[in-house]
């Protein structure tokens, strides 16, 4: 969780994807992230749970434990022309990463690679 807190949640997720102009506000579509408590355990665990359980409309998991670099949350953070699954066209959208070599992308892949396998089932009463 320390890697998630430092390398993902505080590192780029809340700074780019969870802003009020994107998935932390009314323009985020079905995928909403917590941005209000980004530096708290509450916000960190909420965003972890969301990433751990959410699937795109096409059924892609946000986190792909078998092929971490293909995780939807990472692919949709790349420039559209570099992504396997590009972010939908949205006015004002900007990529979170410059490329797959971007240090934040690499750190996120390392974090996903370090997650427990098989993935534990968390019994949380939280509606996405």
C-alpha positions in Angstrom: 0.0 0.0 0.0 3.0 2.3 0.5 3.9 1.9 -3.1 0.3 2.7 -4.2 0.2 5.7 -1.9 3.4 7.2 -3.1 3.9 6.0 -6.7 0.3 5.9 -7.9 -2.3 7.7 -5.8 -0.2 10.7 -4.8 2.2 10.4 -7.6 -0.1 10.7 -10.7 -3.6 9.3 -10.2 -5.0 12.2 -8.1 -2.9 14.7 -10.0 -4.2 13.9 -13.4 -7.1 11.3 -13.5 -8.9 12.3 -10.2 -9.0 16.1 -10.7 -12.4 17.7 -10.6 -12.2 18.3 -14.4 -11.9 14.5 -14.9 -12.8 11.4 -12.9 -12.9 13.3 -9.6 -15.8 15.5 -10.8 -19.0 15.5 -12.7 -17.3 15.0 -16.1 -15.9 11.6 -15.2 -18.6 9.4 -16.6 -19.1 6.1 -14.8 -15.5 5.9 -13.6 -15.2 8.1 -10.5 -12.2 8.5 -8.2 -11.8 10.0 -4.8 -9.9 13.3 -4.9 -11.1 14.9 -1.8 -8.9 13.0 0.6 -6.0 12.2 -1.7 -3.3 12.3 1.0 -5.4 10.4 3.6 -5.8 6.7 4.2 -9.5 7.1 3.4 -8.8 8.4 -0.1 -6.0 6.1 -0.8 -7.9 2.9 0.1 -11.0 4.2 -1.7 -9.0 4.7 -4.9 -7.3 1.3 -4.5 -10.7 -0.4 -4.1 -12.0 1.4 -7.2 -9.0 0.4 -9.3 -9.1 -3.1 -8.0 -12.8 -3.8 -8.8 -13.8 -1.5 -11.7 -14.1 -2.7 -15.3 -14.5 -0.6 -18.4 -17.7 -0.8 -20.5 -15.7 -3.2 -22.7 -15.0 -5.5 -19.7 -11.3 -4.5 -19.3 -10.0 -4.6 -15.7 -8.5 -1.3 -14.6 -5.6 -3.5 -13.1 -4.3 -6.4 -15.2 -2.2 -8.6 -12.8 -1.2 -10.9 -15.7 0.0 -8.1 -18.0 0.4 -5.0 -15.8 1.4 -2.7 -18.6 -1.9 -3.5 -20.3 -3.9 -2.4 -17.4 -6.7 -0.1 -18.6 -5.8 2.6 -16.1 -2.3 2.8 -17.5 -3.2 2.4 -21.2 -5.8 5.1 -21.0 -3.2 7.4 -19.4 -0.9 7.2 -22.4 -1.1 9.4 -25.5 -3.8 8.0 -27.7 -1.5 7.1 -30.6 0.7 5.0 -28.2 -2.1 3.2 -26.3 -3.5 -0.3 -26.9 -6.8 1.0 -25.3 -6.8 4.7 -25.8 -8.8 7.1 -23.6 -12.1 8.1 -25.2 -12.2 11.5 -26.9 -12.9 14.1 -24.3 -12.5 17.8 -24.5 -9.6 18.9 -22.3 -8.2 15.4 -21.7 -4.4 15.2 -21.4 -2.3 12.0 -21.0 -1.0 11.2 -17.5 2.2 9.7 -19.1 4.5 10.7 -21.9 5.1 7.0 -22.9 5.6 3.6 -21.4 9.1 4.7 -20.4 7.7 7.5 -18.3 8.9 7.0 -14.7 5.3 7.2 -13.3 4.2 4.5 -15.8 7.1 2.3 -14.9 6.5 2.7 -11.2 2.8 1.8 -11.6 3.7 -1.3 -13.5 6.1 -2.3 -10.7 3.4 -1.7 -8.2 0.9 -3.9 -10.1 3.5 -6.6 -10.5 3.9 -6.6 -6.7 0.2 -7.2 -5.9 -0.8 -10.5 -4.3 -1.7 -13.3 -6.6 -4.2 -14.8 -6.5 -6.0 -11.5 -5.8 -7.8 -11.5 -2.4 -11.5 -10.8 -2.3 -12.3 -7.8 -0.1 -15.7 -7.9 1.5 -16.5 -4.2 1.3 -19.9 -2.6 1.2 -19.0 0.1 -1.3 -21.0 0.8 -4.4 -18.9 2.1 -7.4 
